């Protein structure tokens, strides 16, 4: 009985730690697109905005709001997951194009924070097999942290290189 009680207590403690980590991670993940949405709305409020910029900002707002919706759906999915873990929907993706697209979405935020983004992609095409929707969250978190903790004015360097069939991604900042 004592061993069973100890095991149940250990499981409960582990479960509580995981719940706490989940809440922290989800809060961060939800805050990232929400912050972008707020920033783009502020940009749209500017009086001397061109039609091209307005259209671009609305496009990004549309993307970020859909991203927020997906994150919320992922949260609901997570609550349904059994002990088998998260199922990844892996597809072959050109990681250079993938990163370039995410960086492009973040350019106004980088500029607003006086941070220059330098892309150092050794290869134009590096194919990896990833779950793109989950990896977007990873890179959004990394870019958000780079912005938050970089010296301003500053620089964030994003580089990729391929070696022996593996792709390495490096995101550097000073801060």
KEDRENVEX-143667 format. One record per residue (C-alpha): x, y, z; residue in three letters. Coordinates in steps of 0.25 Angstrom, whole numbers, plus 5000, padded with zeros to 4 digits. Example, Ala and Ser with C-alpha at 12.3 -4.5 7.8 and 13.67 -1.06 7.14 Angstrom:
// residues 2
504949825031ALA;505549965029SER;
This chain:
// residues 175
500050005000UNK;501150095004UNK;501850074990UNK;500550094983UNK;500250224990UNK;501650274988UNK;501550244973UNK;500150314972UNK;500750434979UNK;501950444970UNK;500950434958UNK;500150544963UNK;501350634965UNK;501850604951UNK;500450634946UNK;500350764953UNK;501750804948UNK;501350774934UNK;500050854935UNK;500850974940UNK;501750964928UNK;500650954919UNK;499951074924UNK;501251154923UNK;501551104909UNK;500151124904UNK;500151264910UNK;501351304902UNK;500951234889UNK;499551314890UNK;500251444893UNK;501151444881UNK;500151454870UNK;499251544879UNK;500451644881UNK;500551644866UNK;499151664864UNK;499151784873UNK;500351844867UNK;499851834853UNK;498551894857UNK;499352014863UNK;500052024850UNK;498752024842UNK;498252144851UNK;499352234845UNK;498752344837UNK;499852344826UNK;499852204822UNK;499852164808UNK;498852064802UNK;499951964799UNK;500451964813UNK;498951954818UNK;498751834809UNK;500051774814UNK;499651794829UNK;498251744827UNK;498851614821UNK;499751594833UNK;498551624842UNK;497751514835UNK;498951414836UNK;499251444851UNK;497751434854UNK;497651304847UNK;498951254854UNK;498351294868UNK;497051214864UNK;497951094861UNK;498751104874UNK;497451104882UNK;496950984874UNK;498350924877UNK;498050944892UNK;496750874891UNK;497350764884UNK;498450754894UNK;497350734905UNK;496850614897UNK;498250544895UNK;498450414902UNK;499750364907UNK;500250334893UNK;500650474891UNK;500450584881UNK;500350534867UNK;501150614857UNK;500750634843UNK;502050634836UNK;502250684822UNK;503450714813UNK;503750864814UNK;504850964809UNK;505351014822UNK;505951134815UNK;504651184809UNK;503951144822UNK;504851234831UNK;504851344820UNK;503351354821UNK;503351354836UNK;504451464836UNK;503651544826UNK;502451544835UNK;503251594847UNK;503951704839UNK;503051814844UNK;503251774859UNK;504751754857UNK;504751894851UNK;503951954862UNK;504951904872UNK;506151954864UNK;506651814861UNK;507251784847UNK;507051634842UNK;508151574835UNK;507851444827UNK;509051354825UNK;508551234817UNK;509651154811UNK;508751074802UNK;507551134795UNK;506751004797UNK;506850914809UNK;505750804810UNK;505350754824UNK;504250674828UNK;503450754839UNK;502050784845UNK;502050924839UNK;500950974848UNK;501650934861UNK;503050984856UNK;502351124853UNK;502151134868UNK;503551094871UNK;504151204862UNK;503151304866UNK;503551284880UNK;505051294877UNK;504851424869UNK;503951484880UNK;505051454890UNK;506151504881UNK;505351634880UNK;505051644895UNK;506451614899UNK;507351684888UNK;508151804890UNK;507451924883UNK;507851964873UNK;508251824870UNK;508351704860UNK;507751564859UNK;508551474850UNK;507751354845UNK;508651244838UNK;508451104832UNK;509351004826UNK;509350864822UNK;510350754826UNK;510250604824UNK;508750614821UNK;508450694834UNK;508050844834UNK;508550934845UNK;507751064848UNK;508451164856UNK;507751294862UNK;508751384868UNK;508551524876UNK;509351604886UNK;508651634898UNK;
